[in-house]
Structure formats: structure tokens, C-alpha cells
Amino acid sequence: MNAKRADKLATGILYAVAALVVIILVALLGYILVQGVPEISWHFLTSPALAFEAGGGIGIQLFNSFYLLILALVISLPISLGAGIYLNEYASKNTITGLIRTTIEILSSLPSVVVGLFGYLFFVVQFKLGFSILSGAFALTVFNLPILTRSIEEALANIPDSQREAGYALGLSRWETVTKIVVPAALPSIITGVVLSAGRIFGEAAALIYTAGQSAPALDFSNWNPFDISSPLSPLRPAETLAVHIWKINSEGIMPDAKAVSAGASAVLIIAVLLFNFLARWLGKRLYKHLTAE
């Protein structure tokens, strides 16, 4: 077999594998959306779930998912941003920083169920936070921190050194150069990484089963006192998220319309994750065009 024929064969195999992956992905997404979208309605999105009756919704679970997402990002984003800036802009290349980067890589590959068990032992039991939104947010922070740190560090590393040198030439200190030149230039990539990590957090279930709990108590949406357990803003109440709800109703089998609710909730989850991905791409391109004046 000559080189030209071998190249065509290898190219054909690669295209076939890529097409197979796309077909499987489209088939899975299509099946979930075709089964679930007809079940979605305003009542379904806003009403509370019913355990032994048909006709319940996912309103509280949907709210819990967004609330946990916001809390987890509020905790993890400043830490990740500081860690990424330190590792890329200040840390020297030595054994210690190499060990830190290796540790971050290891933590980012941990199964989410392991993070959930750690969160249960550490936050729920040791710190006595119980099954609560706060325990879930801390567990999601452990889950998200290494991924977000690596994303921010890589975004900063992609900024050419010529921009840093230009800042130094203008008499700026290292900190001023980082905050006024490097970080703004890397902002599109940073925001893309944040939004993509938000999509991953939103669909997380295993880590939250052991930390945020599997119950969704009735909430009083007219009560905005975060210290009241019936308030939707209370961080110390248990909070079943959308992904946990899908797992729970399929494993318990006590809901008469479990199949319909599961299909609708799965479609909402898939649509939300897809929107996070599209939003990340749109924001990245928009910010890039704005900052580069293209």
C-alpha cells in the first residue's frame, strides 16, 4: 500500500469514527428531548414535586439547582482566580509548584461520588452542617476548584509575554500589569471556562446526594429571611437538585407518573446544559471582539 492510499484510508477511518460519535450523541440528545419536551409546561416548571400523586413538577428542585450553582461559583471563582494568577504569574517553576499542579490534575480527575463521600464526612459530619445547601456548595467547590483553576491558568498562559513587557515598559508594577492588562486580555477565555464549569455543576448529582440531601421541603417564597429554614434563601436547609430528583424518582418508584416527570426533568437538564455551552461560546466571541475591536 502506497503512502497516498494509506493516507486516504486513515482519513476515512477518522471521519467514520467522528461521524459515529456525532450520530450517537445526536441520537441520545434527540431521544431525551423527544421524550421530555412534550412534558414541559409552566405548571411543570413551577409546581412542587408530589411523592404519591401524579401531576407534580420540578419547581423547587430547579430553584435549588440554580441556588447551589450560584453559591458554588461565589465560593470557588475567587479562590480559582487567585490560584490561577499565582501559579501563572508569580510562582517559579520548581518542585513545589510542579507538585501543586500535579495535585490539581489529580483532584480534577476524582470521581464525583468520591467528592460526595468526602463532603459527607467533612462538611456534613465533622463540621455538623448536616444535609444542607451549604454542605452541597462546599462539596461542589471541591469538585469545581481544580478544573476552574486549570482553566484560568491556561487562559492567562495564552496571553503573550509581549503584553506583560509593554506594561512593565510603561512603569506598571507586576500586580498592575496582571490586573489591568493580562486578566482583561484573558477575560473571554476565563468567562468561557466559568460558564462551562457552571454547566458541569448544574448537572452534578453524585456529590450532592451525600451533602445537599435527597429531600425538598416546602418553601415559602414570600419569606426571604435566610435564617429561617422555610425560606428559599436559607443555606442550612436540605435541597434536592434537579439531577438528584431524576435519580431519586427512578430509584424509588413511588411516583405514579415517574416516567413522565423523569423525562421532562431530563429534558430541562439537557436544555440548561446546552444553553450554558452556547452561552459560553457566545460570551467568549462577544468579549473577544469587544476587547480586540474586531
FIMI-485800 format. One record per residue: residue in one letter; x negated, y negated, z of N, C-alpha, C in turn. Coordinates in steps of 0.001 Angstrom, whole numbers, padded with zeros to 6 digits, always signed. Layout:
BEGIN
aXYZXYZXYZ/...
END
This chain:
BEGIN
m-000855+001198+000000+000000+000000+000000-000891-001247+000000/n-000665-002111-001008-001486-003315-001077-001016-004361-000069/a-001812-005417+000074-001555-006427+001108-000238-007166+000869/k+000063-007456-000394+001280-008195-000695+002526-007388-000325/r+002522-006095-000641+003668-005241-000324+003803-005064+001183/a+002663-004919+001875+002700-004778+003337+003251-006046+003990/d+002866-007205+003427+003373-008467+003966+004883-008582+003779/k+005389-008184+002604+006833-008235+002361+007585-007277+003284/l+006998-006084+003502+007637-005104+004375+007706-005616+005818/a+006588-006169+006296+006566-006697+007668+007532-007856+007811/t+007584-008741+006802+008509-009873+006847+009957-009395+006870/g+010262-008375+006048+011609-007821+006015+012013-007209+007347/i+011075-006513+007994+011364-005909+009298+011640-006990+010334/l+010833-008055+010326+011029-009150+011278+012383-009824+011073/y+012752-010064+009807+014059-010660+009524+015191-009742+009978/a+015026-008439+009774+016057-007480+010172+016235-007455+011686/v+015120-007472+012418+015184-007476+013885+015846-008754+014380/a+015444-009893+013786+016046-011171+014180+017545-011187+013896/a+017935-010673+012733+019359-010625+012379+020130-009715+013332/l+019525-008594+013723+020180-007669+014654+020426-008341+016010/v+019415-009063+016484+019557-009770+017766+020671-010810+017686/v+020707-011572+016601+021750-012596+016424+023129-011956+016353/i+023238-010846+015619+024534-010161+015481+025032-009662+016835/i+024137-009061+017630+024520-008568+018959+024967-009727+019853/l+024204-010832+019814+024546-011994+020640+025888-012590+020224/v+026096-012768+018928+027358-013329+018438+028525-012404+018767/a+028303-011087+018657+029363-010128+018968+029751-010195+020436/l+028760-010276+021324+029049-010368+022758+029796-011657+023092/l+029275-012781+022598+029931-014065+022859+031334-014097+022255/g+031451-013577+021034+032753-013559+020376+033771-012720+021129/y+033348-011562+021618+034257-010685+022366+034744-011372+023643/i+033792-011980+024378+034164-012646+025637+035105-013811+025368/l+034805-014616+024346+035628-015792+024065+036997-015402+023507/v+037048-014394+022636+038328-013959+022068+039236-013401+023155/q+038648-012653+024097+039438-012087+025188+039832-013140+026223/g+038962-014115+026464+039165-015016+027590+039823-016339+027273/v+039550-016925+026114+040073-018259+025804+041599-018320+025868/p+042348-017301+025376+043818-017373+025498+044326-017432+026938/e+043500-017018+027901+043924-017032+029309+043691-018394+029969/i+042943-019267+029299+042584-020555+029896+043715-021553+029717/s+044073-022190+030810+045080-023248+030787+044757-024216+031916/w+045452-025327+031952+045226-026299+033025+045571-025688+034384/h+046643-024903+034418+047021-024222+035657+045918-023255+036085/f+045361-022529+035138+044313-021558+035447+043062-022247+035983/l+042735-023426+035437+041515-024129+035834+041655-024877+037160/t+042867-025138+037588+043049-025976+038776+043698-025258+039959/s+044382-024167+039731+045081-023496+040839+044141-022554+041584/p+044413-022295+042872+043570-021371+043647+043816-019917+043251/a+042863-019064+043566+042995-017639+043270+043994-016992+044218/l+044671-015939+043745+045612-015169+044551+045118-013738+044642/a+045071-013171+045856+044484-011851+046056+045409-010724+045620/f+046662-010728+046071+047567-009608+045820+048720-009986+044902/e+048629-011151+044273+049675-011620+043370+049061-012008+042035/a+049869-011933+041006+049433-012378+039687+049647-013879+039551/g+048977-014480+038602+049188-015899+038312+048227-016847+038989/g+047186-016319+039638+046210-017187+040287+045251-017806+039289/g+044451-018746+039785+043481-019420+038920+042084-019378+039483/i+041267-020327+039064+039853-020359+039475+039451-021760+039934/g+040432-022568+040347+040152-023964+040664+039101-024148+041740/i+039261-023446+042865+038319-023608+043974+036954-023050+043596/q+036930-021909+042920+035657-021304+042513+034901-022198+041526/l+035633-022837+040640+034998-023744+039676+034410-024953+040392/f+035156-025509+041338+034647-026636+042120+033416-026222+042917/n+033470-025047+043545+032328-024561+044325+031074-024407+043461/s+031260-023935+042231+030112-023740+041335+029422-025063+041021/f+030208-026087+040723+029619-027393+040415+029020-028042+041665/y+029677-027857+042802+029167-028437+044051+027826-027806+044427/l+027738-026486+044319+026481-025799+044609+025394-026197+043619/l+025766-026348+042362+024807-026761+041341+024216-028132+041671/i+025082-029090+042037+024610-030437+042355+023694-030419+043577/l+024104-029703+044635+023273-029637+045841+021920-028995+045553/a+021924-027900+044786+020667-027210+044479+019725-028109+043680/l+020262-028869+042725+019416-029771+041938+018921-030950+042764/v+019769-031460+043663+019350-032565+044530+018175-032140+045411/i+018179-030884+045849+017090-030390+046701+015856-030033+045874/s+016062-029324+044760+014923-028750+044030+014238-029727+043077/l+014989-030679+042506+014394-031567+041495+013287-032454+042058/p+013468-033154+043195+012361-033975+043712+011123-033149+044063/i+011333-031964+044647+010190-031104+045005+009472-030632+043742/s+010244-030196+042744+009644-029715+041489+008913-030834+040762/l+009502-032018+040754+008863-033150+040081+007539-033497+040756/g+007544-033548+042099+006302-033834+042823+005253-032753+042611/a+005682-031482+042645+004735-030379+042442+004172-030392+041029/g+005037-030654+040036+004569-030689+038646+003585-031823+038401/i+003868-032996+038971+002951-034129+038825+001616-033830+039493/y+001659-033255+040681+000401-032951+041384-000432-031935+040610/l+000204-030852+040168-000547-029789+039503-001152-030252+038182/n-000433-031110+037457-000932-031506+036138-001807-032752+036175/e-001523-033694+037099-002197-034984+037068-003277-035142+038136/y-003153-034413+039244-004067-034644+040358-004913-033424+040723/a-004358-032248+040650-005065-031043+041108-006238-030718+040181/s-007369-030425+040779-008524-029998+039990-008399-028521+039661/k-009048-028102+038597-008979-026700+038186-009958-025875+039014/n-009446-025202+040002-010274-024334+040835-009481-023101+041246/t-010048-022310+042131-009413-021055+042540-008075-021285+043236/i-008009-022341+044053-006781-022588+044825-005624-022961+043895/t-005865-023891+042969-004788-024269+042050-004420-023115+041123/g-005409-022305+040753-005116-021111+039961-004229-020143+040726/l-004503-020004+042029-003677-019140+042877-002266-019700+043014/i-002159-021028+043125-000834-021662+043224-000031-021406+041956/r-000675-021571+040802+000036-021348+039534+000441-019879+039384/t-000432-018973+039810-000094-017539+039755+001093-017234+040661/t+001093-017833+041848+002212-017643+042787+003512-018161+042198/i+003456-019315+041528+004653-019876+040894+005167-018937+039812/e+004253-018374+039022+004656-017431+037976+005317-016196+038570/i+004756-015697+039666+005334-014515+040319+006720-014822+040866/l+006853-015977+041520+008147-016353+042092+009208-016553+041011/s+008797-017072+039856+009767-017306+038785+010276-016014+038167/s+009563-014909+038375+009984-013619+037808+010683-012730+038825/l+010906-013230+040049+011589-012428+041059+013042-012181+040657/p+013551-010957+040858+014977-010712+040612+015830-011558+041551/s+016950-012030+041048+017790-012921+041849+018340-012220+043089/v+018520-010899+043024+019022-010191+044195+017996-010215+045329/v+016709-010213+044980+015654-010318+045993+015695-011697+046648/v+015897-012730+045833+016032-014089+046369+017253-014169+047283/g+018340-013502+046894+019535-013494+047718+019311-012820+049060/l+018618-011688+049073+018325-010997+050329+017393-011830+051209/f+016417-012489+050588+015548-013391+051350+016367-014529+051952/g+017270-015113+051135+018117-016191+051634+019007-015738+052771/y+019515-014505+052681+020355-013978+053751+019569-013856+055056/l+018369-013272+054984+017565-013074+056193+017043-014392+056750/f+016695-015318+055866+016035-016550+056304+017040-017648+056657/f+017939-017955+055729+018849-019082+055944+020111-018673+056719/v+020690-017536+056346+021947-017117+056984+021708-016630+058403/v+020694-015753+058578+020455-015126+059880+019494-015943+060738/q+018298-016215+060207+017265-016868+061012+017637-018298+061379/f+018093-019069+060408+018452-020459+060658+019912-020624+061080/k+020632-019504+061132+022012-019476+061624+022936-020435+060860/l+022719-020544+059561+023600-021374+058737+024847-020610+058317/g+024825-019276+058481+025969-018464+058096+026153-018439+056592/f+027225-017769+056160+027560-017785+054739+028151-019152+054427/s+027378-019966+053745+027794-021351+053528+027211-021894+052236/i+027749-023032+051829+027237-023709+050636+025779-024091+050828/l+025418-024507+052048+024047-024916+052321+023084-023746+052170/s+023457-022579+052681+022622-021385+052513+022473-021041+051035/g+023585-021130+050298+023527-020856+048865+022667-021857+048115/a+022754-023133+048494+021953-024168+047827+020467-023948+048083/f+020113-023575+049313+018706-023303+049622+018200-022078+048856/a+019039-021043+048759+018646-019848+048004+018463-020181+046523/l+019369-020990+045970+019237-021403+044574+018010-022291+044370/t+017640-023049+045400+016417-023857+045325+015191-022952+045215/v+015147-021904+046040+014045-020934+045960+014025-020288+044582/f+015196-020003+044061+015334-019366+042750+014900-020299+041617/n+015237-021598+041753+015036-022561+040671+013701-023291+040734/l+013128-023401+041930+011941-024221+042145+010756-023840+041240/p+010348-022569+041189+009191-022240+040343+009440-022465+038858/i+010660-022188+038405+010983-022371+036987+010940-023847+036621/l+011545-024666+037464+011597-026103+037195+010212-026735+037319/t+009413-026262+038273+008049-026789+038426+007214-026515+037188/r+007292-025282+036670+006539-024938+035466+007028-025754+034265/s+008336-025961+034182+008902-026724+033072+008400-028165+033096/i+008396-028775+034284+007943-030168+034409+006438-030262+034162/e+005677-029306+034702+004226-029330+034498+003881-029227+033009/e+004570-028341+032280+004311-028196+030849+004731-029446+030073/a+005821-030076+030510+006257-031316+029856+005205-032411+030016/l+004625-032511+031198+003576-033512+031440+002290-033161+030695/a+001988-031857+030608+000760-031429+029930+000807-031715+028430/n+002004-031808+027855+002140-032061+026422+001911-033531+026051/i+001825-034404+027049+001556-035817+026765+000054-035971+026487/p-000325-036530+025360-001755-036636+025027-002525-037509+026006/d-003790-037161+026225-004631-037910+027152-004865-039349+026694/s-004691-039605+025414-004895-040969+024908-003928-041958+025573/q-002741-041502+025925-001789-042396+026600-002252-042704+028027/r-002827-041722+028694-003366-041961+030042-004550-042921+029959/e-005414-042702+028969-006582-043564+028806-006172-045001+028482/a-005079-045155+027730-004586-046500+027429-004135-047198+028705/g-003494-046446+029601-003073-047027+030883-004250-047448+031733/y-005270-046584+031780-006473-046929+032551-007156-048162+031955/a-007137-048258+030616-007773-049397+029951-007065-050715+030267/l-005776-050625+030565-005014-051816+030934-005152-052168+032410/g-005949-051384+033141-006185-051656+034556-005185-051007+035495/l-004381-050066+034984-003413-049391+035836-004103-048319+036677/s-003602-048114+037881-004119-047019+038708-003580-045700+038170/r-004092-044597+038709-003618-043282+038247-002121-043130+038526/w-001687-043540+039723-000275-043406+040071+000602-044262+039161/e+000157-045488+038868+000927-046355+037972+000959-045780+036560/t-000155-045198+036134-000196-044577+034809+000769-043404+034728/v+000803-042598+035784+001695-041433+035812+003157-041867+035808/t+003496-042817+036681+004908-043191+036856+005433-044098+035745/k+004547-044901+035132+005018-045867+034143+004749-045459+032699/i+003860-044470+032501+003531-044064+031131+003807-042578+030912/v+003201-041731+031741+003259-040285+031492+004661-039724+031726/v+005238-039994+032899+006568-039443+033208+007639-039957+032241/p+007692-041281+031928+008689-041719+030930+008505-041047+029568/a+007241-040830+029170+006998-040172+027883+007453-038722+027904/a+007354-038076+029067+007744-036663+029197+009205-036501+029580/l+009918-037612+029763+011295-037554+030264+012232-036698+029412/p+012181-036769+028067+013077-035903+027282+012879-034419+027593/s+011626-033985+027666+011355-032568+027961+011751-032213+029390/i+011534-033146+030319+011900-032889+031724+013405-032727+031851/i+014163-033622+031235+015626-033548+031323+016143-032285+030641/t+015535-031907+029523+015921-030659+028856+015716-029471+029789/g+014571-029438+030467+014303-028357+031414+015271-028346+032582/v+015630-029531+033069+016572-029630+034194+017949-029119+033786/v+018426-029528+032612+019757-029113+032169+019802-027613+031902/l+018736-027057+031305+018690-025620+031063+018661-024838+032374/s+017909-025338+033354+017887-024674+034665+019246-024793+035351/a+019965-025907+035095+021309-026054+035652+022245-024987+035099/g+022115-024688+033819+022922-023621+033234+022627-022271+033854/r+021359-022029+034163+020991-020766+034798+021542-020686+036221/i+021473-021796+036948+022014-021837+038312+023525-021623+038285/f+024202-022256+037330+025665-022199+037269+026165-020767+037092/g+025411-019963+036367+025839-018590+036124+025289-017583+037103/e+024611-018029+038147+023986-017113+039106+025028-016497+040036/a+024875-015209+040309+025808-014508+041195+025100-013761+042314/a+024086-012967+041972+023476-012062+042955+022919-012801+044165/a+022247-013931+043927+021650-014668+045040+022712-015287+045942/l+023903-015539+045393+024947-016216+046168+025852-015249+046925/i+025884-014003+046508+026697-013013+047223+026242-012902+048669/y+024917-012981+048889+024350-012798+050225+024180-014099+050997/t+024456-015235+050358+024195-016514+051034+025429-017407+051112/a+026080-017656+049984+027258-018522+049988+028531-017769+050354/g+028478-016446+050274+029627-015653+050671+030526-015279+049506/q+031549-014465+049819+032470-013956+048810+033909-014380+049088/s+034082-015446+049835+035431-015930+050130+035540-017398+049745/a+036755-017790+049409+037019-019185+049040+038215-019673+049840/p+037980-020178+051057+039083-020647+051894+039839-021795+051223/a+041103-021930+051609+041912-023027+051070+041293-024369+051447/l+041237-025262+050487+040620-026565+050708+041675-027662+050663/d+041461-028680+051468+042320-029861+051482+041605-030971+050713/f+041997-031164+049454+041297-032121+048600+041627-033570+048943/s+042501-033765+049919+042743-035126+050415+041845-035448+051604/n+041093-034441+052064+040196-034611+053208+038753-034638+052710/w+038125-035796+052733+036770-035942+052219+035749-036118+053341/n+036099-035626+054521+035173-035649+055649+034251-034426+055562/p+032957-034627+055268+032062-033469+055067+031834-032649+056330/f+032224-033149+057492+032027-032410+058731+033235-031531+059081/d+034305-031629+058296+035497-030812+058503+035406-029590+057598/i+035587-028399+058156+035407-027156+057413+036419-027002+056285/s+037573-027699+056389+038576-027596+055325+038331-028594+054200/s+037339-029455+054369+037022-030441+053335+036244-029801+052195/p+036529-030156+050955+035742-029604+049833+034278-030032+049866/l+033962-031111+050582+032583-031580+050652+031786-030954+051798/s+032417-030139+052624+031720-029536+053757+030644-028564+053264/p+029387-028790+053631+028320-027880+053185+028204-026620+054042/l+028982-026530+055112+028873-025404+056035+030008-024400+055874/r+030824-024565+054854+031903-023608+054617+031456-022539+053623/p+032010-021323+053716+031704-020320+052692+032263-020757+051347/a+031613-020338+050281+032028-020819+048960+031789-019743+047911/e+032853-019134+047457+032765-018164+046363+032689-018925+045046/t+031654-018674+044273+031498-019363+042993+032180-018572+041879/l+032168-019136+040691+032851-018514+039560+032234-017159+039206/a+030905-017104+039159+030238-015852+038813+030483-014776+039865/v+030447-015158+041136+030719-014205+042220+032172-013748+042158/h+033080-014656+041810+034501-014325+041708+034729-013258+040632/i+034055-013389+039494+034183-012398+038416+033733-011021+038906/w+032596-010994+039598+032105-009723+040136+033068-009149+041169/k+033587-009997+042023+034424-009547+043138+035740-008945+042659/i+036435-009632+041762+037747-009130+041348+037625-007845+040534/n+036497-007647+039872+036297-006406+039128+035866-005254+040025/s+035230-005570+041146+034774-004512+042052+035842-004118+043066/e+036734-005050+043448+037753-004749+044453+039004-004122+043846/g+039472-004656+042741+040643-004096+042075+041950-004320+042807/i+042080-005397+043575+043312-005661+044323+044160-006744+043668/m+043687-007312+042580+044427-008371+041897+045189-007752+040727/p+046510-007924+040662+047291-007285+039596+046837-007675+038187/d+046491-008936+038000+046052-009402+036682+044542-009641+036661/a+043810-008726+037305+042360-008889+037421+041684-008973+036058/k+042154-008184+035094+041532-008187+033769+041682-009539+033084/a+042890-010114+033173+043138-011415+032529+042344-012515+033213/v+042329-012517+034559+041590-013536+035303+040092-013406+035037/s+039603-012172+035021+038180-011935+034765+037789-012411+033364/a+038657-012113+032379+038376-012548+031008+038363-014061+030900/g+039351-014721+031516+039406-016177+031472+038239-016819+032186/a+037891-016302+033379+036765-016850+034144+035449-016643+033396/s+035297-015486+032753+034072-015223+031975+033952-016181+030805/a+035078-016447+030140+035054-017397+029023+034685-018802+029499/v+035238-019220+030644+034894-020536+031202+033407-020598+031530/l+032874-019518+032111+031452-019476+032472+030575-019561+031226/i+030921-018800+030206+030144-018819+028961+030201-020199+028308/i+031393-020793+028266+031533-022121+027659+030709-023151+028422/a+030721-023061+029764+029950-024011+030574+028447-023869+030309/v+027957-022631+030247+026529-022405+029996+026154-022885+028593/l+027012-022621+027603+026748-023103+026245+026713-024630+026207/l+027636-025261+026933+027640-026728+026985+026375-027267+027624/f+025882-026588+028670+024618-027000+029280+023484-026943+028254/n+023446-025884+027457+022382-025740+026462+022487-026797+025362/f+023697-027016+024861+023879-028036+023827+023583-029432+024376/l+023989-029675+025620+023716-030966+026253+022216-031194+026406/a+021480-030137+026754+020031-030257+026900+019387-030657+025576/r+019807-030004+024495+019240-030334+023183+019606-031762+022772/w+020879-032132+022988+021331-033470+022577+020618-034558+023375/l+020505-034376+024693+019834-035377+025516+018359-035486+025162/g+017717-034337+024937+016304-034355+024578+016051-035128+023295/k+016861-034860+022266+016696-035553+020987+017027-037039+021113/r+018093-037337+021857+018508-038742+022017+017432-039551+022757/l+016905-038995+023831+015883-039702+024585+014586-039834+023790/y+014254-038786+023038+013035-038845+022208+013136-039965+021179/k+014307-040064+020512+014493-041110+019522+014464-042487+020166/h+015046-042596+021370+015088-043886+022068+013689-044329+022502/l+012903-043378+023007+011571-043727+023538+010541-043920+022430/t+010730-043224+021288+009774-043343+020204+010237-044319+019123/a+011472-044845+019284+012028-045820+018344+012101-045252+016931/e+012379-043939+016827+012504-043330+015502+013957-043348+015043/
END
